[in-house]
Amino acid sequence: MEYGKNEGVILMWIWIGIGLSVLITAFVTLLILRYISHVRKNKRKASVLIHKMQVEYGENTLYLQERDRERLAGELHDNIISRLNLIRLNAQGRDMHELHLDLKNSVRHIRELSHHLTPPDLSKIGLEDLVSDYLEQVKTNIQVQYFPSIQAPDRIGSPVKLNFFRILQEVINNALKHSDASVITISLRISERYLFLKVEDNGKGFTPGTGKAAGIGMQSIRLRAGQMKARYRFTSEPKKGTRFIIIKHLN
């Protein structure tokens, strides 16, 4: 009789164990299903977000390209072609020195446009030389102070050179067009660990988030900085000039 009672208790505990196992399995299965559903939902959200960013990036890129084409067309029509036409119309009766100066200025403007479109072969020229050559052209419009500190010139690849160069062009172009500055100061440092660029002007400055700070040029800077994983910052106050700093850590 005692044996039958013990057997009943054992069977009861076996069924309790089976029931608990079923409940635990069901609970774990539910958690797994909820986790899979959560992951799938996040993947869908991420996919939508990535697609949206790709569309916006494509639209911004096209917009920037069209803006550059329009600017180039305007420069060619209003500046270069007009200068050459004046040289052609006024060639007779002018001395060679004046013609030489006019042609020299036209060549300089064409060279500036060329730099904006396609810089020299980046694999054959250092960033410091590229910047120095560009600043020689800028000096015709404003006083420029350039302070390079180059410790590791071979640490920079062509894509980074191009992005840094384009960012420098955009910042200086904004200063020339909007700041009313008389001096621009550029500091460039290249070390084993980082690439650093600082551009300062003594102009009228601007209020962050408006005008100069919110334009298409700033979108271009943001996109290029993002492409090479660099950090940048504008600091400015009205009538106190503008400072731009960008830094990229080198692997």
C-alpha positions in Angstrom: 0.0 0.0 0.0 2.9 2.3 0.9 4.5 1.5 -2.5 1.4 2.6 -4.4 1.2 5.8 -2.5 4.8 6.7 -3.2 4.3 5.8 -6.9 1.3 8.2 -7.0 3.4 11.0 -5.4 6.2 10.4 -7.9 3.8 10.5 -10.8 2.3 13.7 -9.5 5.7 15.4 -9.3 6.5 14.1 -12.8 3.4 15.7 -14.2 4.1 18.9 -12.3 7.6 18.9 -13.8 6.2 18.3 -17.2 3.7 21.1 -16.7 6.4 23.5 -15.5 8.6 22.6 -18.4 5.7 23.2 -20.9 5.0 26.6 -19.2 8.7 27.6 -19.2 9.1 26.5 -22.9 5.9 28.5 -23.8 7.2 31.5 -21.9 10.6 31.4 -23.5 9.1 30.8 -27.0 6.8 33.8 -26.4 9.9 35.9 -25.4 11.8 34.8 -28.5 8.8 35.5 -30.8 8.4 39.0 -29.3 12.1 39.6 -29.7 12.1 38.5 -33.3 9.1 40.7 -34.0 10.9 43.6 -32.3 14.0 43.1 -34.4 12.0 42.8 -37.6 10.1 46.0 -36.7 13.4 47.9 -36.0 14.9 46.5 -39.3 11.9 47.9 -41.2 12.3 51.3 -39.5 16.0 51.3 -40.2 15.4 50.3 -43.8 12.9 53.2 -44.2 15.2 55.6 -42.5 18.2 54.5 -44.7 16.1 54.9 -47.8 14.9 58.3 -46.8 18.5 59.4 -46.1 19.7 58.0 -49.4 16.9 60.0 -51.2 17.8 63.2 -49.3 21.5 62.7 -49.9 20.9 62.2 -53.6 18.7 65.3 -53.8 21.3 67.3 -52.0 24.0 66.1 -54.2 22.1 66.9 -57.4 21.2 70.3 -56.0 24.8 71.1 -55.2 25.9 69.9 -58.6 23.3 72.1 -60.3 24.3 75.0 -58.2 28.0 74.6 -59.2 27.0 74.3 -62.9 24.9 77.5 -62.6 27.8 79.3 -60.8 30.3 78.1 -63.5 28.0 79.2 -66.3 27.6 82.6 -64.7 31.3 83.0 -64.1 32.1 82.1 -67.7 29.5 84.4 -69.1 29.8 87.4 -66.8 33.5 87.3 -66.2 35.7 85.3 -68.6 33.8 85.8 -71.8 33.2 89.5 -71.0 36.9 90.1 -70.4 37.9 88.3 -73.6 35.4 90.2 -75.6 36.7 93.5 -74.2 40.3 92.5 -75.1 39.2 91.6 -78.6 37.3 94.8 -79.2 39.9 97.0 -77.7 43.0 95.2 -79.0 43.7 97.9 -81.6 45.4 101.0 -80.3 46.4 99.5 -76.9 50.0 98.8 -75.9 51.2 95.3 -75.3 51.6 95.8 -71.5 47.9 96.5 -71.1 47.0 93.6 -73.2 49.3 91.4 -71.2 47.7 92.4 -67.9 44.2 91.8 -69.3 45.2 88.3 -70.5 47.0 87.5 -67.3 43.8 88.4 -65.3 41.7 86.3 -67.5 44.0 83.3 -67.2 44.0 83.8 -63.4 40.2 83.7 -63.3 40.1 80.6 -65.5 42.6 79.0 -63.2 40.4 79.7 -60.2 37.5 78.1 -61.9 39.6 75.1 -62.8 40.6 74.7 -59.1 36.9 74.8 -58.1 36.0 72.1 -60.6 39.0 69.7 -60.6 42.1 70.2 -58.5 45.4 68.8 -59.7 46.3 65.1 -59.5 45.9 64.6 -55.7 48.2 61.6 -55.7 51.1 63.8 -56.8 50.6 66.9 -54.6 50.4 67.3 -50.9 47.5 69.0 -49.2 49.7 71.7 -47.9 50.9 72.6 -51.4 47.4 72.4 -52.8 46.2 74.8 -50.1 49.2 77.1 -50.6 48.6 77.3 -54.3 45.0 78.1 -53.8 45.7 80.8 -51.3 48.0 82.5 -53.7 44.9 83.2 -55.8 42.9 84.3 -52.8 45.6 86.9 -51.9 44.5 89.0 -54.9 41.2 89.7 -53.1 42.2 89.8 -49.4 45.1 89.6 -47.0 45.9 86.0 -46.2 48.0 84.6 -43.4 48.9 80.9 -43.8 50.5 78.8 -41.1 51.2 75.2 -42.1 52.6 72.6 -39.7 53.3 69.4 -41.6 54.8 66.5 -39.7 53.4 63.6 -41.7 52.5 64.6 -45.2 52.0 61.1 -46.5 49.3 60.2 -44.0 46.4 61.6 -46.1 44.7 59.8 -48.9 43.2 61.5 -52.0 39.5 61.4 -50.9 40.4 63.2 -47.6 42.6 65.7 -49.5 39.7 66.5 -51.9 37.1 66.9 -49.1 39.3 69.1 -47.0 40.3 71.2 -50.0 36.6 71.6 -51.0 35.6 72.5 -47.4 38.4 75.1 -47.3 37.2 76.6 -50.6 33.6 76.8 -49.3 34.7 78.5 -46.0 36.9 81.0 -47.8 34.3 81.7 -50.5 31.8 82.4 -47.7 34.2 84.8 -46.1 34.9 86.6 -49.3 31.3 87.0 -50.2 29.7 87.7 -46.8 32.1 88.7 -44.1 33.5 92.0 -45.3 36.8 90.9 -43.7 40.2 92.4 -44.5 42.3 89.4 -43.2 41.8 85.6 -43.4 44.1 83.4 -41.3 44.5 79.7 -42.1 46.2 77.1 -39.9 46.8 73.6 -41.3 48.4 70.8 -39.2 49.1 67.3 -40.3 50.5 64.9 -37.7 50.6 61.1 -37.4 47.4 61.2 -35.4 45.2 63.9 -36.8 44.5 66.4 -39.6 43.5 69.9 -38.4 42.3 73.0 -40.2 41.4 76.4 -38.8 40.1 79.3 -40.8 39.5 82.7 -39.1 38.4 86.1 -40.4 38.1 89.5 -38.9 34.8 90.3 -40.6 31.3 91.1 -39.4 30.4 87.6 -38.3 26.9 86.1 -38.3 24.3 84.7 -36.1 24.4 80.8 -36.1 21.4 79.2 -37.7 20.7 82.1 -40.1 21.9 83.3 -43.5 25.5 82.2 -44.1 25.2 79.5 -41.4 22.1 77.9 -43.0 22.9 78.0 -46.7 23.7 75.3 -49.2 27.4 75.7 -48.7 27.0 74.6 -45.1 25.1 71.5 -46.3 28.1 70.7 -48.6 30.5 71.1 -45.6 28.3 68.9 -43.5 28.1 66.2 -46.2 31.9 66.2 -46.8 32.8 66.1 -43.1 30.4 63.2 -42.7 31.9 61.3 -45.6 35.4 61.4 -44.0 34.1 61.1 -40.4 35.6 64.5 -39.4 34.2 66.9 -36.7 33.8 70.6 -37.3 32.5 73.7 -35.6 31.7 77.3 -36.5 32.0 80.0 -33.9 30.9 83.5 -34.7 29.3 86.6 -33.3 28.1 89.7 -35.1 31.0 92.2 -35.6 33.5 89.8 -34.1 34.5 87.7 -37.0 34.1 84.0 -37.7 36.2 80.9 -36.8 35.9 77.5 -38.5 37.7 74.4 -37.1 37.6 70.9 -38.5 39.6 67.9 -37.3 39.9 64.4 -38.5 41.7 61.6 -36.6 43.9 59.5 -38.9 44.0 55.7 -38.6 
